[in-house]
């Protein structure tokens, strides 16, 4: 299961049903750098059969020293790396289960506010906004791309572009613990202002 964002829904009681059945998978992966707000290269993988992961990732070299303890280099693509787990542990420890649930729920509510505001302004929200992602079209693909570029140039907020079912879309992803309702309103105002300016 690729649960980059989605697996974190399991901590928020109102959204846990979105991941029903994921426990039946043989492996799961998620990104800690998104909702946990830790450094970018902090991915997590969980496997039912650790031996299968070791078989897939193990490398051998004459200079490797075999030890009796579990060697992390046999479970990742890298043979050496920084201690990424420290930031993940610190984030989980400081937030706690309820704090993480609150963070997930709050950012999902911010995304819902973006979707509502953009719909009310007359723009098309392309996805069902069930988590923290909003995909919006401003009309044609060309117009949507121009709006994205101008919003980025404006600098009030940053939204990227994507393609959804063959259509260009602005991708609004709300995951920062620091995002406030005021930030969302200011960003909405900027997106609507810029989009209307581009369209005129």
C-alpha angles and dihedrals in degrees: 000000000000100000100166091152103353102068090062088065087076091076095057109076093212092054103034092099088068089073099042110148098019089117089070091068123100093227140014133196131190139167119246092189092071113056096008090053093220125139117307100253096059106114125159129212126188121190133187092211112041091186090063091053091049091049091051096046106033120115129182133214133165092243096055111108113219113225137185095240129077108277114212091209089071092061103049137047089250125074093202133020144148121279097271092169093071094072092042091050091047093050093048092044094049096043099039120196094293093046091051091047090050091049092051093046094045094051091046089053090050089053090050089052090052090051093048093047093048092048091049088052089056101258126131118249104204102195138054101256101223098140133015101303125098123184115194135181123204094197122281122028090249093052092047091052091049091051091050091051092048094047089053090048091048090059100206089116137348123240125170132214131246141162118250119187089338095312129111111244141176109241115214111190117184113194110124117115087216097060111114133193087252090055089053093050092048091048092048091051091050095047093048093045093049094044092051090047092051092047095050 
